[in-house]
Amino acid sequence: MTSHRPAAVIVLAAGGGTRMKSATAKVLHRVAGRTLVGHALSAAREAEADHVVVVIRHEREQVAEHVAQLDPQALLADQDDVPGTGRAVECGLAVLPPGLSGTVLVSMGDVPLLSGDTLRTLLEAHTARGSQVTVVTAVPDDPTGYGRILRDGHGRVVGNVEHKDATHDQLRIAEVNTGIYAFEMAALRPALAQIGTENAQGEKYLTDVIGVVHGAGGRVDGHRLDDVWQTAGVNDRVQLAAVGAELNRRIVETWMRAGVTVVDPRTTWIDADVTIGRDVTIYPQTQLYGASTIGNDVVLGPDTTLTDVEIADEASVVRTHGSLAVIGRGASVGPFAYLRPGTLLGADGKIGTFVETKNAEIGAGAKVPHLTYVGDAEIGEGTNIGAGTIFANYDGVQKHRTVVGRHVKTGAHNTFVAPVEIADGAVTGAGTVVRRDVPPGALSVSTGPQRHLTDWVARKRAGSKAAQAAQAAQAADPVRGAAQDSESAGPQR
């Protein structure tokens, strides 16, 4: 790590982004769980600058609010009506403390793969050479749209020409200006004051600083970056998808090298702020978004999407969609589960097939195995919820909570009409609708006695296949038919 800190990093984020064709500012579009400007701010902070400035203009309120949320210490600079990156940097300098000296780094708000390490390396090279200006250069496969780096016969950087101002011969130059710089403040301020807008685009180019400083005898150097992706900007949604895919590829590869098994990296997506433990296995078509945290020895997927979910060691989550949920150690979820915000599953617990949960605290070892909705509920340790159970939490006006105690056994096809409490050790029968609290250890049933209306099919469905089948069965087993007749005389238990 360098011992020399930049005085400031200025992030240029004032562009309109018209090619995005969006009501959302370009720098607020997302890749890998962060906005474009969010990635730029992260890199700027990793460079350990004394000050971070974000220059804004288009969709100002959107961008300003977002920057303030991400980094309350960042300074905001408004670019005025003078167009161009040179003017943007002037506006950025204006909000820095008066008399500030040292090195200022300039980066772009739409270059999400640029890393803090690269900014630190740029600073080290700039400082070691004693440069007044260091420009990061690259040789992309297609240089269209980039400014070209001009060098003299000794290979020294002497200037830059923008694509629209370049001659035919200059357009053949492969080395381009990436828009990322290190400047000495003492050279940058007077150089900007000498630059006008006499060019094809009528803009105040930051790139013209190179020629001004060189012409005044200052040292200008190029810092070539072989990793061209770090300089790739986003101007439309095609480029957004391209840099997003490359960033994801790098994130997935990083986790694999850290001890995570990713069965199919092509269909696995992991956001930049996700953390994953050792010996995790991720099966195909799995997406980990937001600030999800995955423990050690966890199995995820296939076909699983988790956003801001915390998973403890040794858990298993299969074919599940979840957000803002916590899954305990050794617990299992899925397949085909839906975890909504506020779901807390205890250690060794189970949320099974076709189960939806919301604001539900499910205790250690408790099981909700199949075909159940659990909303606004607390389920105690060791309890088993029967298949097809509904926690009826909404009365049409308000939500209410159901509390199920420890080691409770509920029957299939129950409905718990909240607010209601089923105490420890209680049991509910199949088909029960629980409307009142159930005491500890009690059996709760609400179904009526079973009755048989004999010959109902013969009378109501005469001539049907069902009637014919019943008549044949009665003829084949007269004793059984007689028994059914006798059962119909009274209630069954």
C-alpha positions as CSV (number, residue, x, y, z in Angstrom):
1,M,0.0,0.0,0.0
2,T,1.3,3.4,-0.9
3,S,2.4,5.8,1.9
4,H,1.4,8.7,-0.3
5,R,-2.3,9.6,-0.1
6,P,-4.2,11.5,-2.7
7,A,-5.4,14.9,-1.6
8,A,-8.7,14.2,-3.4
9,V,-10.5,11.9,-5.9
10,I,-12.9,13.7,-8.2
11,V,-15.5,11.4,-9.8
12,L,-17.1,12.8,-12.9
13,A,-20.8,11.9,-12.9
14,A,-22.5,14.8,-14.6
15,G,-23.3,13.2,-18.0
16,G,-26.8,12.9,-19.3
17,G,-26.6,9.3,-20.5
18,T,-29.2,9.9,-23.2
19,R,-28.4,6.6,-24.9
20,M,-29.6,4.8,-21.9
21,K,-33.1,6.0,-22.8
22,S,-34.2,6.0,-19.2
23,A,-35.8,8.3,-16.6
24,T,-33.1,7.1,-14.2
25,A,-29.7,8.9,-14.4
26,K,-27.1,6.8,-16.1
27,V,-24.8,6.5,-13.1
28,L,-27.7,5.1,-11.0
29,H,-28.1,2.0,-13.2
30,R,-26.9,-1.1,-11.4
31,V,-24.4,-3.9,-12.0
32,A,-23.4,-6.5,-9.4
33,G,-25.8,-4.9,-6.8
34,R,-24.3,-1.4,-6.9
35,T,-25.0,1.6,-9.0
36,L,-22.3,2.7,-11.5
37,V,-21.4,5.7,-9.3
38,G,-21.5,3.4,-6.2
39,H,-18.7,1.3,-7.8
40,A,-16.8,4.6,-8.5
41,L,-17.2,5.7,-4.9
42,S,-16.0,2.4,-3.5
43,A,-12.8,2.6,-5.6
44,A,-12.3,6.2,-4.6
45,R,-12.5,5.4,-0.9
46,E,-10.2,2.4,-1.3
47,A,-7.6,4.9,-2.7
48,E,-7.7,6.5,0.8
49,A,-8.2,10.0,-0.4
50,D,-8.5,12.8,2.0
51,H,-11.5,14.1,0.1
52,V,-13.9,12.6,-2.4
53,V,-15.8,14.8,-4.8
54,V,-18.7,13.8,-7.1
55,V,-19.5,16.2,-9.9
56,I,-23.2,16.1,-10.9
57,R,-25.6,17.8,-13.2
58,H,-28.2,15.7,-15.0
59,E,-30.9,14.2,-12.8
60,R,-29.2,16.1,-10.1
61,E,-31.6,15.4,-7.2
62,Q,-31.6,11.6,-7.9
63,V,-27.8,11.4,-8.0
64,A,-27.2,13.8,-5.1
65,E,-29.6,11.8,-2.8
66,H,-28.0,8.5,-3.7
67,V,-24.5,9.7,-3.2
68,A,-25.4,11.1,0.2
69,Q,-26.8,7.7,1.2
70,L,-23.8,5.8,0.0
71,D,-21.1,8.2,1.4
72,P,-22.3,11.1,3.6
73,Q,-18.7,12.5,3.7
74,A,-18.5,12.9,-0.1
75,L,-18.6,16.4,-1.4
76,L,-21.0,17.3,-4.2
77,A,-20.1,19.7,-7.0
78,D,-22.6,21.1,-9.5
79,Q,-21.3,21.5,-13.0
80,D,-22.6,24.7,-14.6
81,D,-23.7,25.4,-18.2
82,V,-20.1,25.2,-19.6
83,P,-19.8,21.7,-21.1
84,G,-16.9,19.4,-20.9
85,T,-14.8,17.3,-18.6
86,G,-12.4,20.1,-18.0
87,R,-15.1,22.3,-16.7
88,A,-16.4,19.4,-14.6
89,V,-13.0,19.1,-12.9
90,E,-12.9,22.9,-12.3
91,C,-16.2,22.6,-10.6
92,G,-15.0,19.7,-8.5
93,L,-11.9,21.7,-7.4
94,A,-14.0,24.6,-6.4
95,V,-15.6,22.6,-3.5
96,L,-12.3,21.5,-2.1
97,P,-10.7,23.3,0.9
98,P,-8.9,26.5,-0.3
99,G,-5.2,26.1,-0.7
100,L,-5.3,22.3,-0.8
101,S,-2.2,20.9,-2.5
102,G,-1.0,17.5,-3.5
103,T,-2.2,14.9,-6.0
104,V,-5.8,14.7,-7.2
105,L,-7.1,11.7,-9.0
106,V,-9.8,11.9,-11.6
107,S,-12.1,9.0,-12.3
108,M,-15.4,8.4,-14.1
109,G,-18.8,7.6,-12.6
110,D,-19.6,5.1,-15.3
111,V,-16.6,2.8,-15.2
112,P,-17.6,0.1,-12.7
113,L,-14.7,-2.3,-13.0
114,L,-12.1,0.3,-12.0
115,S,-10.6,-0.9,-8.7
116,G,-9.2,0.9,-5.8
117,D,-5.9,-1.1,-6.3
118,T,-5.6,0.4,-9.8
119,L,-6.0,4.0,-8.4
120,R,-3.4,3.3,-5.7
121,T,-1.0,1.9,-8.4
122,L,-1.6,5.0,-10.5
123,L,-0.7,7.2,-7.6
124,E,2.4,5.2,-6.8
125,A,3.7,5.5,-10.4
126,H,2.8,9.2,-10.6
127,T,4.6,10.0,-7.4
128,A,7.7,7.8,-8.2
129,R,8.2,9.6,-11.5
130,G,7.7,13.1,-10.2
131,S,5.0,13.7,-12.8
132,Q,2.7,16.7,-13.0
133,V,0.2,14.7,-15.1
134,T,-0.2,10.9,-15.4
135,V,-2.9,9.7,-17.8
136,V,-4.1,6.1,-17.7
137,T,-4.0,4.7,-21.2
138,A,-5.2,1.5,-22.8
139,V,-5.3,-0.3,-26.1
140,P,-8.9,-1.5,-26.6
141,D,-10.0,-3.8,-29.4
142,D,-12.1,-0.9,-30.8
143,P,-10.8,2.6,-30.0
144,T,-13.8,4.3,-31.6
145,G,-14.9,7.3,-29.6
146,Y,-11.8,7.5,-27.4
147,G,-9.3,10.3,-27.5
148,R,-5.9,9.2,-28.9
149,I,-2.6,9.6,-27.0
150,L,0.0,11.6,-28.8
151,R,3.7,10.7,-28.2
152,D,6.9,12.3,-29.5
153,G,9.8,10.4,-31.1
154,H,11.1,9.4,-27.7
155,G,7.8,7.9,-26.6
156,R,6.9,10.7,-24.2
157,V,3.3,11.8,-23.9
158,V,2.9,15.2,-25.4
159,G,-0.8,15.5,-25.9
160,N,-4.2,14.1,-26.6
161,V,-6.6,14.5,-29.5
162,E,-10.3,13.7,-29.2
163,H,-11.9,11.3,-31.7
164,K,-14.0,13.9,-33.4
165,D,-11.0,16.3,-33.8
166,A,-8.5,13.6,-34.9
167,T,-7.0,13.4,-38.4
168,H,-7.2,10.2,-40.4
169,D,-3.6,9.3,-39.4
170,Q,-4.3,10.1,-35.7
171,L,-7.4,7.8,-35.8
172,R,-5.0,4.9,-36.6
173,I,-3.3,5.3,-33.1
174,A,-4.3,2.3,-31.0
175,E,-3.4,3.8,-27.6
176,V,-6.3,5.7,-26.1
177,N,-7.0,8.1,-23.2
178,T,-9.3,6.3,-20.6
179,G,-10.3,9.5,-18.9
180,I,-8.6,8.5,-15.6
181,Y,-5.8,10.7,-14.4
182,A,-3.4,11.8,-11.6
183,F,-2.7,15.5,-11.5
184,E,-0.6,17.7,-9.3
185,M,-2.9,20.4,-8.1
186,A,-0.2,23.1,-8.7
187,A,-0.2,22.2,-12.4
188,L,-3.8,21.4,-12.9
189,R,-5.4,24.7,-11.8
190,P,-3.4,27.0,-14.1
191,A,-3.7,24.6,-17.0
192,L,-7.5,24.5,-16.8
193,A,-7.6,28.3,-16.8
194,Q,-5.9,28.3,-20.2
195,I,-8.3,25.9,-21.9
196,G,-11.2,27.1,-24.0
197,T,-14.0,25.4,-26.0
198,E,-12.6,25.9,-29.5
199,N,-13.1,22.3,-30.8
200,A,-15.5,20.1,-32.7
201,Q,-17.8,19.6,-29.7
202,G,-17.6,23.1,-28.2
203,E,-16.5,21.6,-24.9
204,K,-13.8,22.4,-22.4
205,Y,-11.7,19.2,-22.6
206,L,-9.8,17.9,-19.6
207,T,-7.6,16.1,-22.1
208,D,-6.2,19.5,-23.2
209,V,-4.4,19.8,-19.9
210,I,-1.9,17.2,-21.2
211,G,-0.7,19.5,-24.0
212,V,-0.8,22.7,-21.8
213,V,1.4,21.1,-19.1
214,H,3.8,19.6,-21.6
215,G,4.1,22.9,-23.4
216,A,5.0,24.6,-20.1
217,G,7.8,22.1,-19.6
218,G,6.0,19.9,-17.1
219,R,6.3,16.2,-17.0
220,V,3.5,14.2,-18.5
221,D,3.5,10.4,-18.3
222,G,1.2,7.6,-19.5
223,H,0.3,4.7,-17.2
224,R,-0.8,1.9,-19.5
225,L,-3.4,-0.5,-18.1
226,D,-3.4,-3.9,-19.7
227,D,-6.7,-4.8,-18.1
228,V,-8.9,-2.9,-20.5
229,W,-12.1,-3.9,-18.8
230,Q,-11.2,-1.6,-15.9
231,T,-11.5,1.3,-18.3
232,A,-14.7,0.3,-20.0
233,G,-17.5,2.9,-19.7
234,V,-21.2,2.5,-19.9
235,N,-23.2,4.6,-22.4
236,D,-26.1,2.3,-23.3
237,R,-27.8,-0.8,-22.0
238,V,-25.7,-3.1,-24.3
239,Q,-22.6,-1.9,-22.6
240,L,-24.3,-2.1,-19.2
241,A,-24.9,-5.8,-19.8
242,A,-21.4,-6.4,-21.1
243,V,-19.6,-4.8,-18.1
244,G,-22.1,-6.5,-15.7
245,A,-21.3,-9.9,-17.1
246,E,-17.6,-9.3,-17.0
247,L,-17.8,-8.0,-13.4
248,N,-19.9,-11.0,-12.4
249,R,-17.4,-13.4,-14.0
250,R,-14.6,-11.8,-11.9
251,I,-16.6,-12.0,-8.7
252,V,-17.5,-15.6,-9.2
253,E,-13.9,-16.5,-10.1
254,T,-12.7,-14.7,-6.9
255,W,-15.0,-16.8,-4.7
256,M,-14.0,-20.0,-6.5
257,R,-10.3,-19.2,-5.7
258,A,-11.3,-18.6,-2.1
259,G,-12.7,-22.1,-1.7
260,V,-16.3,-22.0,-3.0
261,T,-17.5,-24.6,-5.5
262,V,-19.5,-23.1,-8.3
263,V,-20.9,-25.8,-10.5
264,D,-21.8,-23.6,-13.4
265,P,-20.2,-20.1,-13.3
266,R,-22.1,-19.1,-16.4
267,T,-25.5,-19.2,-14.7
268,T,-24.3,-18.1,-11.2
269,W,-24.6,-14.4,-10.3
270,I,-23.1,-12.9,-7.1
271,D,-23.3,-9.3,-6.2
272,A,-20.2,-7.3,-5.1
273,D,-21.3,-7.0,-1.4
274,V,-22.1,-10.7,-0.9
275,T,-19.8,-12.7,1.5
276,I,-19.4,-16.5,1.3
277,G,-17.6,-18.9,3.6
278,R,-15.5,-21.9,2.9
279,D,-16.6,-25.1,1.2
280,V,-19.9,-23.7,0.0
281,T,-21.4,-25.4,-3.0
282,I,-23.5,-23.4,-5.4
283,Y,-25.5,-25.2,-8.0
284,P,-26.6,-23.8,-11.4
285,Q,-29.1,-20.9,-11.8
286,T,-28.4,-19.4,-8.4
287,Q,-28.3,-15.7,-7.8
288,L,-27.0,-14.1,-4.6
289,Y,-27.9,-10.4,-4.3
290,G,-27.5,-7.5,-2.0
291,A,-25.5,-8.0,1.2
292,S,-26.3,-11.7,1.5
293,T,-24.0,-13.5,3.9
294,I,-23.3,-17.3,3.5
295,G,-21.6,-19.4,6.1
296,N,-19.3,-22.4,5.8
297,D,-20.4,-25.7,4.3
298,V,-23.6,-24.4,2.9
299,V,-25.4,-25.9,-0.1
300,L,-27.3,-23.5,-2.4
301,G,-29.4,-24.2,-5.4
302,P,-30.1,-25.0,-8.1
303,D,-32.6,-22.4,-9.1
304,T,-32.3,-20.2,-6.1
305,T,-32.5,-16.4,-5.7
306,L,-31.6,-14.8,-2.4
307,T,-31.4,-11.1,-1.6
308,D,-30.0,-9.8,1.7
309,V,-30.3,-13.3,3.2
310,E,-28.1,-14.5,6.1
311,I,-27.4,-18.2,6.1
312,A,-25.5,-20.0,8.9
313,D,-23.1,-22.9,8.5
314,E,-24.2,-26.2,7.1
315,A,-27.6,-25.1,5.9
316,S,-29.2,-26.1,2.7
317,V,-31.3,-24.0,0.4
318,V,-32.8,-25.5,-2.7
319,R,-35.0,-24.0,-5.4
320,T,-36.0,-21.1,-3.2
321,H,-36.7,-17.4,-3.5
322,G,-35.9,-15.3,-0.4
323,S,-35.2,-11.8,0.8
324,L,-34.3,-10.3,4.2
325,A,-34.4,-13.7,5.9
326,V,-32.1,-15.5,8.4
327,I,-31.5,-19.2,8.1
328,G,-30.0,-21.0,11.1
329,R,-27.2,-23.5,11.3
330,G,-28.0,-26.9,9.7
331,A,-31.4,-25.8,8.6
332,S,-33.0,-26.8,5.3
333,V,-35.2,-24.8,3.0
334,G,-37.1,-25.9,-0.1
335,P,-37.5,-27.0,-2.8
336,F,-40.0,-24.4,-4.0
337,A,-40.0,-22.2,-0.8
338,Y,-40.7,-18.5,-0.7
339,L,-39.0,-16.6,2.2
340,R,-40.4,-13.1,2.6
341,P,-38.8,-10.4,4.8
342,G,-38.7,-11.1,8.5
343,T,-38.4,-14.9,8.2
344,L,-36.1,-16.3,10.9
345,L,-35.5,-20.1,10.8
346,G,-33.7,-21.6,13.8
347,A,-30.9,-24.1,13.8
348,D,-31.8,-27.5,12.3
349,G,-35.3,-26.2,11.4
350,K,-37.1,-26.9,8.1
351,I,-39.1,-24.9,5.7
352,G,-40.2,-27.3,3.0
353,T,-41.9,-27.7,-0.3
354,F,-44.4,-25.0,-1.4
355,V,-44.1,-23.1,1.9
356,E,-44.4,-19.3,2.1
357,T,-43.2,-17.4,5.2
358,K,-43.4,-13.7,6.2
359,N,-42.5,-12.1,9.6
360,A,-42.2,-15.7,10.9
361,E,-39.9,-16.8,13.7
362,I,-39.5,-20.6,13.4
363,G,-37.6,-22.1,16.4
364,A,-34.7,-24.6,16.5
365,G,-35.7,-28.0,15.1
366,A,-39.2,-26.8,14.2
367,K,-40.6,-28.0,10.8
368,V,-43.0,-26.5,8.3
369,P,-42.7,-29.3,5.7
370,H,-45.3,-28.8,3.0
371,L,-47.9,-26.6,1.4
372,T,-48.2,-24.0,4.1
373,Y,-48.5,-20.2,4.6
374,V,-46.9,-18.8,7.8
375,G,-47.4,-15.1,8.2
376,D,-46.9,-13.0,11.3
377,A,-46.2,-16.0,13.5
378,E,-43.9,-17.5,16.1
379,I,-43.3,-21.2,16.1
380,G,-41.5,-22.8,19.0
381,E,-38.7,-25.3,19.3
382,G,-39.4,-28.8,18.0
383,T,-42.9,-28.1,16.7
384,N,-44.2,-29.7,13.5
385,I,-46.8,-27.9,11.4
386,G,-49.1,-30.2,9.4
387,A,-49.4,-30.0,5.6
388,G,-51.7,-27.5,4.1
389,T,-51.8,-25.2,7.1
390,I,-52.8,-21.5,6.8
391,F,-51.8,-18.9,9.4
392,A,-54.7,-16.5,8.7
393,N,-53.1,-13.3,9.9
394,Y,-55.2,-10.6,8.2
395,D,-58.8,-9.8,9.2
396,G,-59.4,-7.4,6.3
397,V,-58.2,-4.3,8.3
398,Q,-55.2,-5.3,10.5
399,K,-52.5,-8.0,10.7
400,H,-52.4,-10.2,13.8
401,R,-49.9,-12.6,15.2
402,T,-50.1,-16.4,15.9
403,V,-48.0,-18.0,18.6
404,V,-47.4,-21.7,18.4
405,G,-45.5,-23.1,21.4
406,R,-42.7,-25.7,21.8
407,H,-43.1,-29.3,20.7
408,V,-46.6,-28.8,19.3
409,K,-48.0,-31.2,16.7
410,T,-50.6,-29.7,14.4
411,G,-52.7,-31.7,12.0
412,A,-53.0,-31.4,8.3
413,H,-55.2,-28.7,6.7
414,N,-55.4,-26.5,9.8
415,T,-56.3,-22.8,9.8
416,F,-55.1,-20.6,12.7
417,V,-57.2,-17.5,12.9
418,A,-55.0,-14.8,14.5
419,P,-54.6,-13.6,17.1
420,V,-54.4,-17.0,18.7
421,E,-51.9,-19.0,20.8
422,I,-51.4,-22.7,20.8
423,A,-49.5,-23.5,24.0
424,D,-46.6,-25.9,24.5
425,G,-47.1,-29.6,23.9
426,A,-50.6,-29.1,22.4
427,V,-52.1,-31.1,19.5
428,T,-54.6,-30.1,16.8
429,G,-56.6,-32.5,14.8
430,A,-56.7,-32.7,11.0
431,G,-58.9,-30.0,9.4
432,T,-59.1,-27.9,12.6
433,V,-59.9,-24.2,12.5
434,V,-58.3,-22.8,15.6
435,R,-60.1,-19.6,16.7
436,R,-59.4,-19.7,20.5
437,D,-56.2,-20.2,22.5
438,V,-55.3,-23.9,23.0
439,P,-54.1,-24.8,26.5
440,P,-50.8,-26.7,27.1
441,G,-51.0,-30.4,26.2
442,A,-54.6,-30.2,25.0
443,L,-56.1,-31.7,21.8
444,S,-58.0,-29.1,19.8
445,V,-60.5,-30.2,17.2
446,S,-63.2,-28.2,15.4
447,T,-64.6,-30.7,12.9
448,G,-68.1,-32.2,13.3
449,P,-68.8,-36.0,13.5
450,Q,-68.4,-37.9,10.3
451,R,-71.7,-39.1,8.7
452,H,-72.5,-41.4,5.8
453,L,-75.6,-40.8,3.7
454,T,-75.9,-44.3,2.2
455,D,-77.1,-44.7,-1.4
456,W,-76.6,-41.0,-2.0
457,V,-74.8,-41.7,-5.3
458,A,-77.5,-44.1,-6.4
459,R,-80.2,-41.6,-5.7
460,K,-78.5,-38.4,-6.9
461,R,-76.3,-39.8,-9.7
462,A,-78.4,-42.6,-11.0
463,G,-77.0,-44.2,-14.1
464,S,-73.6,-42.6,-13.7
465,K,-70.3,-44.5,-13.8
466,A,-69.9,-43.8,-10.1
467,A,-73.3,-45.3,-9.3
468,Q,-72.5,-48.4,-11.4
469,A,-69.2,-48.8,-9.6
470,A,-70.8,-48.5,-6.2
471,Q,-73.5,-51.0,-7.1
472,A,-70.9,-53.5,-8.3
473,A,-68.9,-53.1,-5.1
474,Q,-71.9,-53.6,-2.9
475,A,-72.9,-56.7,-4.8
476,A,-69.3,-58.1,-4.5
477,D,-69.1,-57.4,-0.7
478,P,-72.6,-57.4,0.9
479,V,-71.0,-57.4,4.4
480,R,-69.1,-54.2,3.8
481,G,-72.2,-52.5,2.5
482,A,-74.2,-53.6,5.5
483,A,-71.4,-52.2,7.8
484,Q,-71.6,-48.9,6.1
485,D,-75.3,-48.8,6.6
486,S,-74.9,-49.5,10.3
487,E,-72.2,-46.8,10.6
488,S,-74.6,-44.2,9.2
489,A,-76.9,-44.6,12.1
490,G,-74.6,-42.7,14.5
491,P,-71.6,-40.5,14.7
492,Q,-68.1,-41.7,14.2
493,R,-65.1,-40.8,16.3
